[in-house]
């Protein structure tokens, strides 16, 4: 009777004091008080602050400013000093005559070019056509395209596109931020899940070790068969193997998470922090209207905005290509640039030049390329719209199904607890064996894993939803 009494007390200590089987689904993610937790907000702030890919995308603004300065450089004033001299022989006399021009040359984005300055004659020269009996005169000149190149020209087009480069850079930064935030959030919840599964495995090992110790003591007293001790020891080794796998999974996920945690150009391993509990899930949560969220997503998602911007670039190039079909008609009024003409008394020349190719192959080729690209961008924009709308639908579907899985897995875990409790009662009464008790405990462990995975999938679905509606284009609030 005394031996039976000690046996019963030992079994009660092993099965009813065990922390693993006493936990309910809501308590599986509890941590010891005073622990330092790594939250998702901490991860996203670290991504925003130090991730090299996001910092690299910030340099696009520098590139955009460079493009704008390059385009503006084609229209900045130029100070020119031109010195030209000719030796002339007349009536057996050799003379050296010429001029020295100092002027500022200016170009307008509309294609006009003008200059103003001063000309000083070299030698004995007069300007007869201006009725100026001196070789010194002011310089004024203009070159004006009347058809091709007027307002619409390649340099003006580059200026227009460079003015949009800053907007393009901002959209590229937003896209990089969105993708990095989604990757960081997904990896964060993978790390949290691995951490929680390791905790469950630790508790399972503690239960098996306590049982093995008790059964070993009972076997020495002759109250328990050696076979049960071997069975308990086998279960201990099995669960220790599972714990090692769980620890390796935590290490693997923390290394992956470290790729999103940068500080001073170095990776930060989340080794000295614990994973927090999963946030509570409201099963009655009502998601916003899909149409409203789709409209919002198509208005802010950078993928669509970048296609629109590329279409604007192409439209500017298309205008230039169509403008090239016009004849090249140029009017100019400017001082003569030949010393010989200047010496003869000619101060200014006036002219109109007309030219155009007969077949217009170059213009037709440029127009065909731009028109083809415009059609491709139109189709790409349609695809991006459909892609974004499907992203929103897919994210809402993921949230809904994850909610359903959480409810089902929670109920499955509760049922597994009840079966495990009943199996322990049967074992106490001698109606079953230790093998079946171990199997019931493994089922609880498996059900806990299913519940934790469902909780993680719900959080990852929420992250996917934020990405789908463009909630991270400007960072976290």
VOGU-3710 file (C-alpha; in Angstrom, 3 decimals, decimal comma):
1> xxxxxxxxxx> 0,000/0,000/0,000  2,843/2,402/0,841  4,483/1,731/-2,544  1,195/2,358/-4,334  0,804/5,621/-2,418  4,245/6,917/-3,508  3,532/5,899/-7,088  0,266/7,809/-7,177  1,849/10,942/-5,637  4,699/10,849/-8,173
11> xxxxxxxxxx> 2,339/10,635/-11,135  0,227/13,480/-9,819  3,346/15,658/-9,443  4,486/14,916/-12,976  1,179/15,466/-14,761  -0,637/18,148/-12,818  2,233/20,461/-11,891  3,629/20,516/-15,464  3,593/24,102/-16,857  3,145/22,939/-20,477
21> xxxxxxxxxx> -0,157/21,215/-20,062  -1,531/23,854/-17,688  -1,214/26,578/-20,357  -4,191/27,550/-22,482  -3,897/28,997/-26,008  -3,850/32,566/-24,748  -0,936/31,815/-22,439  1,374/30,074/-24,883  3,146/33,321/-25,776  3,651/34,660/-22,272
31> xxxxxxxxxx> 7,158/35,768/-21,290  8,826/36,266/-17,949  8,284/39,719/-16,489  11,060/42,223/-16,990  12,207/40,749/-20,313  13,384/43,047/-23,100  11,174/42,626/-26,155  11,798/43,412/-29,815  8,622/44,774/-31,383  7,680/45,130/-35,032
41> xxxxxxxxxx> 7,778/48,924/-34,697  11,371/48,662/-33,476  12,277/46,617/-36,551  10,604/49,013/-39,002  12,241/52,031/-37,365  15,606/50,319/-37,682  14,933/49,616/-41,370  14,032/53,261/-41,962  17,052/54,481/-40,064  19,885/52,302/-41,237
51> xxxxxxxxxx> 19,058/49,797/-43,976  21,576/50,284/-46,823  19,067/49,549/-49,584  16,744/52,276/-48,336  19,653/54,649/-47,814  20,856/53,779/-51,310  17,480/54,668/-52,766  17,753/58,072/-51,077  20,669/58,851/-53,379  18,182/58,898/-56,254
61> xxxxxxxxxx> 17,271/62,417/-55,164  20,892/63,426/-55,596  20,873/61,884/-59,056  17,645/63,760/-59,854  19,181/67,077/-58,845  22,191/66,253/-60,986  19,977/65,601/-64,007  18,199/68,903/-63,518  21,470/70,823/-63,272  22,776/69,085/-66,391
71> xxxxxxxxxx> 19,661/70,078/-68,322  19,797/73,661/-67,042  23,487/73,831/-67,940  22,582/73,820/-71,618  20,769/77,151/-71,161  23,148/79,013/-68,900  24,847/82,175/-70,274  28,311/81,779/-71,779  30,927/84,514/-71,835  32,801/84,375/-75,151
81> xxxxxxxxxx> 35,911/86,256/-76,301  36,626/85,744/-80,008  39,796/87,179/-81,613  40,230/86,796/-85,375  42,811/88,341/-87,734  43,525/88,216/-91,496  46,474/89,458/-93,558  45,317/91,215/-96,753  47,379/92,376/-99,757  46,026/95,418/-101,643
91> xxxxxxxxxx> 47,914/97,525/-104,197  51,104/95,842/-103,125  50,531/96,727/-99,498  50,089/94,082/-96,820  47,767/94,933/-93,952  46,521/92,983/-90,915  42,849/93,556/-90,084  40,308/91,737/-87,960  38,204/92,069/-84,848  37,927/91,080/-81,218
101> xxxxxxxxxx> 34,452/90,180/-79,957  33,458/89,978/-76,309  29,856/88,932/-75,776  27,457/86,887/-73,646  25,687/84,078/-75,456  22,295/82,970/-74,159  19,929/80,146/-75,095  16,238/79,880/-74,327  14,498/76,508/-73,797  12,167/77,376/-76,671
111> xxxxxxxxxx> 15,062/77,058/-79,110  15,996/80,722/-79,527  19,612/81,825/-79,209  20,785/85,372/-78,729  23,913/87,226/-77,763  24,957/90,729/-76,807  28,356/92,328/-76,361  30,927/94,566/-77,960  33,191/94,345/-81,040  36,531/96,102/-81,324
121> xxxxxxxxxx> 38,122/96,375/-84,762  41,788/95,553/-85,358  43,483/97,720/-87,975  41,971/100,350/-90,291  38,376/99,190/-90,713  34,973/100,831/-91,081  31,459/99,429/-91,026  29,729/100,904/-94,018  26,358/99,151/-93,836  25,676/100,635/-90,404
131> xxxxxxxxxx> 26,924/104,078/-91,329  29,335/103,846/-88,431  32,690/105,428/-89,163  34,433/103,487/-86,451  35,472/99,960/-85,972  33,981/99,745/-82,480  30,329/98,755/-82,262  27,882/96,934/-79,980  26,969/93,356/-80,808  23,394/92,067/-80,892
141> xxxxxxxxxx> 22,288/88,863/-82,519  19,472/86,326/-82,554  18,850/82,937/-84,153  15,199/81,932/-84,209  13,733/78,574/-85,308  10,367/79,207/-86,926  9,094/75,650/-87,359  11,146/72,649/-86,246  12,676/73,127/-82,820  10,509/76,073/-81,793
151> xxxxxxxxxx> 9,315/75,430/-78,174  9,536/71,669/-78,763  13,134/70,533/-79,115  15,423/67,858/-77,617  17,098/70,164/-75,080  13,772/71,517/-73,878  12,490/67,944/-73,628  15,451/66,961/-71,439  14,715/69,936/-69,181  11,097/68,864/-68,864
161> xxxxxxxxxx> 12,059/65,276/-68,029  14,725/66,334/-65,558  12,149/68,454/-63,732  10,204/65,234/-63,143  13,274/63,296/-61,989  12,782/64,326/-58,363  9,269/62,887/-58,428  10,627/59,706/-59,976  13,267/59,451/-57,236  10,632/59,859/-54,525
171> xxxxxxxxxx> 8,510/57,089/-56,047  11,504/54,763/-56,215  12,238/55,470/-52,551  8,621/54,702/-51,658  8,734/51,424/-53,559  11,977/50,409/-51,845  10,480/51,283/-48,454  7,305/49,305/-49,129  9,186/46,169/-50,168  11,669/46,388/-47,291
181> xxxxxxxxxx> 8,920/46,901/-44,720  6,994/43,895/-46,033  10,099/41,724/-45,982  11,022/42,911/-42,487  7,519/42,350/-41,101  7,254/38,873/-42,632  10,665/37,858/-41,279  9,894/39,358/-37,888  6,818/37,160/-37,439  8,778/34,138/-38,632
191> xxxxxxxxxx> 11,268/34,886/-35,865  8,521/35,334/-33,275  6,923/32,043/-34,289  10,216/30,173/-34,049  10,832/31,692/-30,613  7,395/30,649/-29,322  7,767/27,133/-30,705  11,113/26,846/-28,934  9,457/27,849/-25,664  6,828/25,170/-26,092
201> xxxxxxxxxx> 9,539/22,611/-26,860  11,439/23,636/-23,717  8,386/23,043/-21,566  7,803/19,703/-23,259  11,380/18,659/-22,438  10,935/19,739/-18,816  7,801/17,584/-18,517  9,523/14,551/-20,030  12,624/14,972/-17,835  10,537/15,305/-14,675
211> xxxxxxxxxx> 8,608/12,171/-15,582  11,797/10,250/-16,342  13,315/11,258/-12,987  10,205/10,168/-11,102  9,875/6,863/-12,916  13,569/6,111/-12,404  13,138/6,632/-8,662  10,071/4,415/-8,635  11,868/1,696/-10,602  14,650/1,626/-8,020
221> xxxxxxxxxx> 12,005/1,139/-5,327  10,471/-1,681/-7,343  7,207/0,184/-7,973  7,720/0,639/-11,694  8,876/-1,693/-14,439  12,197/-1,019/-16,147  10,343/-0,941/-19,465  8,481/2,284/-18,475  11,780/3,917/-17,524  13,186/3,130/-20,977
231> xxxxxxxxxx> 9,989/4,458/-22,567  10,273/7,695/-20,546  13,964/8,093/-21,407  13,232/7,607/-25,114  10,625/10,357/-24,934  13,123/12,662/-23,252  15,610/12,144/-26,076  12,924/12,614/-28,685  11,862/15,948/-27,195  15,431/17,098/-26,717
241> xxxxxxxxxx> 15,975/16,499/-30,417  12,889/18,606/-31,127  14,231/21,355/-28,874  17,567/21,384/-30,710  15,727/21,735/-34,015  13,636/24,542/-32,553  16,762/26,331/-31,303  18,352/26,017/-34,720  15,181/27,431/-36,288  15,322/30,428/-33,940
251> xxxxxxxxxx> 18,955/31,043/-34,853  18,198/30,790/-38,557  15,283/33,215/-38,330  17,255/35,684/-36,213  20,077/35,706/-38,771  17,552/36,460/-41,493  15,972/39,152/-39,343  19,392/40,699/-38,730  19,558/41,573/-42,436  16,889/44,188/-41,699
261> xxxxxxxxxx> 18,542/45,479/-38,514  21,414/47,833/-39,290  23,241/50,235/-37,030  26,356/52,155/-38,010  26,744/50,016/-41,147  26,791/46,799/-39,093  24,211/44,067/-38,660  22,505/43,767/-35,281  21,643/40,239/-34,144  18,492/40,067/-31,980
271> xxxxxxxxxx> 20,154/37,779/-29,428  19,605/39,700/-26,200  15,914/40,356/-26,754  12,844/38,161/-26,462  9,881/37,813/-28,757  6,711/39,457/-27,427  3,317/37,810/-27,235  1,174/37,773/-30,350  -1,288/40,683/-30,406  -4,875/39,800/-29,641
281> xxxxxxxxxx> -6,986/38,953/-32,682  -10,469/40,366/-32,990  -12,527/37,693/-34,721  -15,302/40,242/-35,286  -12,994/42,657/-37,130  -14,677/44,142/-40,183  -12,361/44,993/-43,058  -12,938/48,178/-45,094  -14,710/48,022/-48,422  -12,563/46,335/-51,053
291> xxxxxxxxxx> -13,473/48,925/-53,696  -12,477/51,815/-51,453  -9,176/50,182/-50,564  -8,519/49,337/-54,209  -9,092/52,955/-55,208  -6,780/54,110/-52,457  -4,117/51,592/-53,455  -4,190/52,565/-57,146  -3,805/56,210/-56,107  -0,747/55,739/-53,886
301> xxxxxxxxxx> 1,062/52,551/-54,903  4,416/53,603/-56,449  4,301/50,835/-59,058  1,377/52,530/-60,811  2,749/56,033/-60,336  6,090/55,035/-61,863  4,363/53,709/-64,988  2,405/56,971/-65,274  5,609/58,937/-64,921  7,354/56,859/-67,558
311> xxxxxxxxxx> 4,392/57,521/-69,849  4,905/61,267/-69,278  8,552/60,917/-70,265  7,579/59,049/-73,397  4,929/61,651/-74,277  7,591/64,369/-74,150  9,833/62,336/-76,470  6,865/61,678/-78,762  6,221/65,421/-79,104  9,841/65,923/-80,116
321> xxxxxxxxxx> 9,579/63,100/-82,671  6,432/64,611/-84,198  8,027/68,046/-84,250  10,843/66,640/-86,365  8,391/66,206/-89,257  8,333/70,010/-89,647  10,776/71,701/-92,056  13,830/73,244/-90,497  13,148/76,947/-91,034  15,576/79,247/-89,226
331> xxxxxxxxxx> 15,860/83,036/-89,293  18,949/84,769/-87,988  20,266/88,297/-87,630  23,780/88,529/-86,308  27,138/90,191/-86,916  29,206/88,721/-89,674  31,667/86,188/-88,357  34,238/86,491/-91,173  37,032/89,057/-90,888  37,082/89,542/-94,658
341> xxxxxxxxxx> 33,440/90,560/-94,783  33,944/92,808/-91,802  36,864/94,528/-93,515  34,729/95,062/-96,611  32,341/97,062/-94,436  29,697/94,436/-93,765  28,655/94,548/-90,098  25,577/92,267/-90,001  24,136/89,449/-91,971  20,437/88,534/-92,205
351> xxxxxxxxxx> 19,220/85,223/-93,481  16,493/82,595/-93,575  17,364/78,950/-94,143  14,910/76,203/-95,067  15,745/72,499/-95,187  14,024/69,151/-94,681  14,701/65,563/-95,738  12,498/64,174/-98,496  11,757/60,740/-97,009  11,595/61,714/-93,326
361> xxxxxxxxxx> 12,913/58,313/-92,319  14,566/59,591/-89,151  11,420/61,384/-87,977  9,180/58,433/-88,863  11,535/56,047/-87,077  11,552/58,124/-83,882  7,779/58,517/-83,961  7,274/54,788/-84,478  9,502/53,953/-81,507  7,754/56,416/-79,206
371> xxxxxxxxxx> 4,292/55,313/-80,344  5,179/51,664/-79,742  6,527/52,478/-76,303  3,381/54,470/-75,495  1,221/51,479/-76,397  3,359/49,194/-74,265  3,141/51,556/-71,289  -0,621/51,759/-71,691  -0,882/47,985/-71,486  1,582/47,905/-68,581
381> xxxxxxxxxx> -0,509/50,460/-66,730  -3,616/48,310/-67,192  -1,716/45,332/-65,821  -0,442/47,302/-62,817  -3,975/48,426/-62,002  -5,250/44,856/-62,079  -2,215/43,657/-60,125  -2,784/46,187/-57,362  -6,492/45,424/-57,098  -5,710/41,715/-56,858
391> xxxxxxxxxx> -3,082/42,432/-54,193  -5,774/44,073/-52,050  -8,221/41,215/-52,596  -5,518/38,657/-51,853  -4,473/40,430/-48,642  -8,051/40,649/-47,362  -8,550/36,974/-48,189  -5,377/36,112/-46,259  -6,629/38,020/-43,202  -10,050/36,366/-43,316
401> xxxxxxxxxx> -8,685/32,841/-43,706  -6,092/33,434/-40,984  -8,873/34,499/-38,608  -10,748/31,308/-39,386  -7,619/29,213/-38,869  -6,990/30,824/-35,501  -10,450/29,856/-34,280  -10,142/26,294/-35,591  -6,606/25,771/-34,283  -7,554/27,204/-30,890
411> xxxxxxxxxx> -10,434/24,749/-30,610  -8,183/21,902/-31,773  -5,674/22,810/-29,058  -8,376/22,850/-26,400  -9,622/19,448/-27,534  -6,079/18,099/-27,470  -5,770/19,309/-23,877  -8,974/17,505/-22,932  -7,835/14,272/-24,582  -4,454/14,524/-22,886
421> xxxxxxxxxx> -6,135/15,071/-19,522  -8,413/12,085/-20,072  -5,489/9,894/-21,082  -3,677/10,833/-17,882  -6,743/9,849/-15,896  -6,896/6,493/-17,667  -3,181/5,950/-17,049  -3,672/6,692/-13,366  -6,356/4,035/-13,277  -4,121/1,558/-15,119
431> xxxxxxxxxx> -6,351/1,493/-18,221  -3,664/2,683/-20,648  0,097/2,826/-21,056  2,756/5,513/-20,961  3,034/5,318/-24,752  -0,493/6,649/-25,217  0,112/9,413/-22,688  3,174/10,461/-24,700  1,135/10,405/-27,891  -1,515/12,648/-26,368
441> xxxxxxxxxx> 1,163/15,075/-25,225  2,678/15,101/-28,696  -0,743/15,911/-30,118  -0,969/18,873/-27,735  2,467/19,989/-28,918  1,422/19,677/-32,554  -1,834/21,552/-31,913  0,086/24,333/-30,144  2,366/24,603/-33,168  -0,674/24,890/-35,436
451> xxxxxxxxxx> -2,157/27,643/-33,284  1,095/29,606/-33,151  1,543/29,288/-36,916  -2,005/30,535/-37,490  -1,368/33,544/-35,227  1,817/34,342/-37,148  0,081/33,965/-40,512  -2,564/36,432/-39,380  0,076/39,031/-38,528  1,870/38,411/-41,834
461> xxxxxxxxxx> -1,451/38,833/-43,613  -1,895/42,192/-41,880  1,570/43,201/-43,106  0,679/42,094/-46,623  -2,486/44,186/-46,410  -0,528/47,291/-45,409  1,786/46,725/-48,359  -1,113/46,107/-50,764  -2,932/49,368/-49,927  0,308/51,383/-49,947
471> xxxxxxx> 0,195/52,016/-46,212  3,976/52,200/-45,951  4,821/54,506/-48,847  5,736/57,282/-46,416  6,970/55,071/-43,580  5,288/54,285/-40,292  3,222/56,844/-38,463
//
